[in-house]
Amino acid sequence: MAMPNRRTVRDLRRDNRTAVLQRLYFDGPTSRQALGPATGLSSGSISNVVTELAADGLLEDAGVVDSDGGRPRTLLRVTRDSGHLIGVDVGETRVRVELFDLVMRELARAELPLEADGYDVDHIVGLIRDGVAAVLREAALAPERLLGIGVGVPGIVDRSGAEGAVVHGQTIGWDAVPLEALLRTALAAELPPGVRLFVENGAKTLGQAEMWFGGGRGAQDAVIVLFGSGVGACIVSDGQIYGGAHSSAAEWGHTTVRVRGRRCRCGAPGCLEAYAGAEALVARWREAGAALPDGIEEEAAVSALVAAAYPEAAAEGRAEADASTGRDGSRPAHDPVARAVLDETAEYLGAGLSDLINLYNPERILIGGWAGLQLGPYILESVRAHATAYALRHPAERVTIELGRLGPDAVTVGAATLPLADFFARGGRRAPADAAPAVPEQPGWRASVEERAAR
């Protein structure tokens, strides 16, 4: 028996508002006349929705264009100052907090190093609180203008309980940490009650950013890899990010690549992360004889590894100075041990990607994260070759493997899209702080961050 349609007039009006807002946001300035065919709404509905959105301060005029034989048509666009968003990246060496306007133009940022306390929960919560206060103060923004705060974290995010998002971060020592509740308490003095919090796995926020604004635009089936101290992946299937039970899908770094292999920081033997993550990469280089200073930061150690394996890259940066001082500009020989460690890492990473290719048959794979972006120019060709060699031929011939396009801010950008997506799904209206997150329809994301900020 057919189920009755329980959609109300309010639902219909909300969906119409969502359709118009998303079309203007991702396609840029558009006339009322063009919005009808683009959204499938009647001219009367378009007129009503545009009037409502403009009255709410969400739309503004963006100039006029000539029409064929008729009066010039007024273009509309989303008002960039009609709302603000904060994205937080709980990273491996720092907590990064960024404030954006509605079109993802950065207004302020705070970088807070983790230092000695590492991933102590109270320390992380305090850093997020301080970072949020700092960006609001720098931008002189009233907290009431915020639509929400998105937080990208390492680990599994479980939202099944009444207390909000709980994080299971085995590699960082978090066991069922009620992060959302802790943040609500810590931020109570900084924010009004209506500002919403969204917590998600960092690889997934990276993936959402690349799908909305970066190298994933236009793809329906993709994999976005977060390559940092560890490795993770965001799986996109038919345009939707795959979550699994309790948002626990795609802990790719903890798939086994060698039985009884190296001990991973999660405690299990033989994980991909124990061979392909930057932390393991530096450890393997030390074991092979690298003389690194005690206490050197991981990013600096990776930079030193690249300089040893590919000294010509560092030499190019010194070429002009050498010429001015009369040096002969000869290039030093590479360190074969450092090169071998990188080559092995590329093979493990490629083999890991082959599993994703065989399992999900993506059309596109993007590699991001600080280590991925730092090492990518040197190992990407090798990673591609190994992924192709280890994968089944048919899916391997149909996938492209590239570097992500959004740089080191991709996780914060993706985190900020969490409240933005919820705002769109509610038709551009704010929701109560305790409302469940709305599930937005995924449009055909096309605009880059640069294109968004230019509009």
N, C-alpha and C positions, 0 to 999 in steps of 0.2 A: 504494500500500500504506500502511495506517495506521501511523503512527509509534508505538512503544511508549511508554507513560506511565512516565517516569523519576522521577516524584515519589516521595519517600521518606516514611516516617512522620515523620521530623524536619521535612521540608518542611511537612507537614500541621499539625504542632503549632505551627510558627512562624507559619503563616498564620492559625491559630485565635487565637493570641495577638495577632497584628496586628489581626484583626477586632474583638476585644473591646477592646483598647486604643484604637483609633481611635473606636469607637462611644462609649466613655465620655469620651474627650477632647473630641470635637466635639459630643456631645449632652448632656453634663453628667451629674450623678448619676443612676444607673439601677439598678434591682434586678436580681438574678440572674434572676428569672422573666421580666423584660422583655428581657433580653439575648438570650435564645433566639430569639424571633421577629425581633428587630432584626438579628441576625447570621446567622440560618439554621442555627445550631448546635444540637445536641441538648442536653437538660438535663444529661446526663452530661458532655458536652464542656465546657459552660459551667462546671460545677462544678470540673472538673480545671484548666481554664485560669485561673479566678479564684483557685483555691488556689495555683497556681504564681506568678501575678503578685503576689499578696499576700505570698507567701514571699520574693519578690525585692524587696519594698518599694515596688512600683509602684502598688499599690492600697490604699485605706483606706476605712473606713466614713464615710458622709456623712449619718448620721441614719436615721430610719425613716419609713415612710408606712403609713397604714392600707390594708388590702386589703378587698375585698368579702366580708365574712363569715368571713375567715380571720385568721391571725396577721399582725401588722404585718410589713412587708417592709423589710429593710435595704437602704439605698442604697449604692452604691459609686461612688467617683470616683478619678481619677488623683491620686497623691500629688505635690503641687507641688514638694516638695523632694527628689524621688527622682532628679533630674538637673538639670544646668544647661547653658546654651547661651550662646555669644557670637556676636553679629552685628557685622560691620564694614562700614562704608560708606566706600569710597575715593571721596570726593566731589570737587566742583570747587573748593571753598574750604577744605575741612577733611577730616580723617579722623575719623569718629565710631565709637566702640566702645561697645557696650552688652552688659551681662550680664543674662540672664533666667533665671528658674526654668523648670520644665517647662511651666507654663501661661502663659508669656510675660509674667509680671509683671516689670517692670524692677527690678533690684536695684542696679545701678551703671552709670555712664557716664563716658566720657572724650571730650572734644572737643579735637582737636589741629590747629591751623591749618597749612595748607601753607606759607604764607609764601614766602620768596624762592626756596627750592630747588624749589618746584613739584613736578613729577612725577618728579624724580630717583628712580630705582628704590631705591637704597640708603636714601634719605630716607624714602620711603613705607614700606619694610619696617621701618625703625627706628621710625616713628610707630606702626605696628600693634603692634610688640613692646612699646613703651612703654604703649600704650593697654590691651593685654591685661593687662600687669602691674599697671596702675593700677586696673582694675576688680576684679581678683582681690584686690588689697590692700584696696580700699575695702569690699568685701563680706566680707572675712576668710574667703574661700572656698578650701578646699583644691583644687588643680588636678585631683586625682583625681576630683572630682565632675563635671567637665565631660564632656558627651557629644561635644562637638565645637565647632569654630569655622567659621562661614560668612563669606565675604568677597565683597562685591559690588564690581566694578571696571568702569571704562569699557573698552570694546573687545570684541574677539572672544576667547572662551576655547576653547582647543583642548586636549582631554584625551586625544588619541590616542596620545601618546608614553609611554614608561616613566617619565619624570621627573615625571609629574603635570601639573597644569594649567599651560598656557603661554598668556600673554596677548599678543594682537596689538592694541595700542592706537595706531592710526595718528595720531589727533588729539592724543595726549599724548606722542608720541615713543617709544612702546614697540614694539619689534620682536622678537617671539618671546621675551618675558621669562619665564623659568621661575619664575613667582611662587610656586607651591606649594613647590618645592624650596628657594627662598630663605627662605620663611617657616618651613619646618621647621627649617632651620639656625638662624635667628634666634630661634625660640621654644624651642629645645632646652633651654635653661637654665630656662625658665619653666614648661614643661609636661612631664608624664610621656609616655612613648612612645605610650601607647594613645589619646591625644586626637587625633581626626581633623580634617583640614582640608578645606574645600569652597570652591572658587572659582567664581564665576559672574558673568556680565554683570549690571551693576547694574539695568538695566531689567527683567531677568527676575526678579531678587529682589524688586523693587518689585511686579511682576506677581503673583508667588506670594503675597506678603503680602496684596495686595488680594483675591485669589481665596480665600485661606484665611479672612481675618478682616475684610475691608473691603467695598468696594462691588461686588466681583465675586462675592460669595457667591450661589450658586444658578445662576449663568450657566454654560453649556456652551461658548459661543463668544463670546469677548471680546477686546478690545484694551486694554492698559494702557499709557499714554504717559508717558514720563519726560521732562519739559520742564524743563531746567536751562540751563546754559551752552550745551549742545547739546540735541538731541532724539533719543530712541530709543523703541522700542516692544517690548512683550511680546505675542506672539500666542498666544491660547488657543483650541485647536480641539478640540471634543468633550471638553472637560474637561482636556485635556493641554496643557502649554506646548510650543509648536512650537520645535524646536531647529535643524533643518537639519543640514548636515554640520558637525561640530565646534562645535556650539552657536553658529553664526554667523548664524542667521536673524534677520531683523527689524532690520537696520541701516538702519532707515527714514529716519533723518536724512540719510543719504547717497544717497537717491534723488534724481534730477535733476528740478528743477522749472523750470529756465530754462536753455536751451542757451546756452553762452558767458556764463553769468551770473556773479554774485559769486564770488570765490574762497573756498572753504570752508577751514576750518582743517585738513581732511584733505588739502588740496592740489588737489582737483578743483574745476572750475567748476560753479556752478549748483545745488549741493546744497540740499535743504530746510533743513538746519541753518544755511546761510549767510544765510537769510532769517527763520527762525522761532526760532532759538536765542537765548538771552538775551545771549550775547556779541555776536552779530551785531546784535541789537536795540539795544544800547548804542552799538555802532559806527555804526549808521545814524543814531542820534540825534545823535551828535557831528558826523557829516558834514553833518547838516541845520542845524548851528549851535549845538548845546547846549554851554554853557560848564561842563564838568565838571572838577573838580580833578584834576590828575595823580595817578595812583596810587589813585584811589578804588576801593574794592572793588565787585565786580560786583553783589552783592546791594544795596548801598547805592545804586548807580547806577540800578538798576531801581526802587527805592523812590522815588528822586528823579523818575524818569520818570512814575511813577504819580501822584505829588503834583502834577506839572506838568500832566498830562493830565486828572486828575480832582481838582482842588483842593478840591472840596466834601467829599471823603472826609477829607482832612486837616483841613478846617474843622470838620467834625462833632466831631473829637477835641478841638478847641480851644474848642468852643462854651461849655462850662461856665466855662472860665477867662475867656473874653471877657465873659461876663455878669457875673462877679464884679468885673471891672476897669472896667465901664461902657462897653466897646466896643460898637459898633452891630451886630456880628455879620454884617456884609455879607460875601458870598462873593466871592472873587476869580474873575476870568475864567480859563478854562482856556487852556493853551498850545496853539494849533492845530497847531503842528509836532509836539509830543509826542503829541497825539491822533492825528494822521495816521500817525505811526510805529507806534503801537499798532494802529490800524485795519488797516494793511498787514500787520502781523504776524498778526493774527487771520485775515485772508484767506488768507495762505500756510498757516497752521496748518490752517484749514478745508479748503483744497484738498488738503493732505497727508493729512488724515483721509479725504477722499473716495476717495483711492486705496486706503486700507485697507478702506473700506466696499465698494468695487467688487471688490477682490481676495478678501476673506475673509468678507464678509457677516456681521459680528458682530452679536449682539443688544445688546451693551453696549460703550461706549467710556468709559474713565476717564482723566482727565488728572491726573497727579501730578507730583512733582518740585518743588523749591523755587520755581522761576519759575512753574510752572503753578498752584501754590497761591496765589502772591502776585498773579498777574495774572488768575487765573480769574474772580474776582467782577466784573471790569470787562470782560472780553472774551469770556466764555463764550457769551453769546447770539449775538454776532457770529460766533464760531467755528462754532456750530451752523448758523446761516443759510448760511454759505459752504460748509460740508460738505454740506449738503442741496442747495445750488445746483449744486455741481460733481459730485455723485455721481449714479449711476443712481437713478431714482425709487423703484423697487421695494425695493431693499435700504435706501435712505435712510429710507424710511417705517417701517422695522422696527428701527431702532437708536436707542438713547438715548445721549446724550453728557453726562456729568456729571464733577464733580471727584472725585478720589480721597478716601477718608475717613480715611486713616491718618496724614496730616500728614507732617512732615519726617522722622519716624523710620521711614518705610515700608521703606526699603532695608535698614536694620539689622534690622528685624523679619523681612523676607523672607530675609535672609542667615542669620539664626538658625534659620529653618525648614528649611534644607538639612540640617544634622545631625539635626534632629528627625524629618524625613521618613525619613531613613536608619535612625534608631533604631526607628521604627514598622515599617518594612519588614522589619527583622530580628527582629520580635516582641518588642521591648523589651529586646534583648540588645546589649551592646557588641560592636563588630567589631574585628578586628585593625587596626592603623594602616595597613597596606598593602593592606587588602581593597578591592576595587572598590566604588564606591557602589551600594547597592541601589536598585531602582526601585520606589517605593511605588505601590500602587493608590490612585487619587485618590478619596476618599470625597466625599460631598456636604457640602462645607465650609459650616458655618452660624454658628459662634460668632465673635463679635467679640473683639478683644483685651480690651476692657473686661469682656465676659462671661466670658472665660477667667480673668482675674485675680480675678474675684469669686467663683469657685467654689473 
